[in-house]
């Protein structure tokens, strides 16, 4: 359960039962986070208005970000780069929240 809580701290919008299921399968926080970020694990995001005890400890202002490339490219290399940019952005936001929460 400790590993699941670590993932929940990084990705608070992911339901805990989804996290627990993947952590039990992978036995790794890093692999579970990667699976979630890359879309290997599918889930319906939790309502952000529902406060948990971890949410009440730290409030991080989220920035409204525009999509990197709102159109779907026919070029597979461009599509890959767009997905990579989205992944990098998602990781950066998760990292900011983690750093703010733990005061690093």
N, C-alpha and C positions, 0 to 999 in steps of 0.2 A: 504493500500500500504506500510505502514511502516513495518508491520510484514513480508511482502513479501521481502522487501529490507534486513531485518535482515537475512532471510534465504539465500538470494542471496549472502550476505557477507560471510556466512559460506560455502556455496556450489556454487561457481561462475560458475561451468560448467553446472548447471541446468538452462534450459531456464526459463525466468521470467513468461511466461504464464502458465507453468506447476506449478510453485510455487504459483502464484496467485490463480489458480484453487483449489489447495489443501488447501491453507490457508482459502479460503472462505468456504470450506467444513468443516474443522476441527476447525477453529477459534483459532488455537494454533501454535506458532512457533515450539515448542518442538515436537508436534505430526507430523507436516509436515516434519521436519528434519528426524525424526525416520522413517516415511513412505518412504521417498526418500532413506535413507540408507539401509532400509530393503527390498527395491525393490517393495513395495506396489504400489508406483507411478512409472510408466514407462515413459521414455523419451529418446530422442536422445541428447547426450551431445553437448553443443555449442562448436564451434571452439575456441580453446584456443588462437589463434592468433588474434581474434577480441578483441580489447581493449575497455573496458567500463570505465566510470569515476571511478568506484571503483577499477578496475584493475590498473589504472594508479597511484593510491595513494600509493599502496604497491606492491612491487615485492618480492615474496617469492621464494627462490630456492627450486625446488622440487627434491627430491631424487628419483633415479631409484630404485625401490624395486622389489625383486624377489618374485614370488608367494610363498605362505606359503606351499602349497602342490599341485603341478601341476597335479597330477593324481586324478582320481575319485575313491573314496573308496567304496567298497561294504557295509561296516559297516555304518549304519545310524548314530551311535554316532560319528564316526570319521568325517563323512560328516558335521554333525552339528558343530563340533569343528572347522573344516576348515572354514565354513561360519562365525562362530563367530570370528575367528582370522582375517578374511578379513574385517569384520565389524569393529572390534577394530582398525585395521590398518587405515581404511578409516576415522574413527572418530578422530584418533590421528593426521592424516594429516590435517583434517579440523580444529581441535583445534589449531594446530601450525599456520596455516594461520590466524585464527581469532586473536590469541594472538599477532602475528606479526603486523597485521593490526591495532589493537587497542592499541598497545604498552603496553600490560599488563605484 
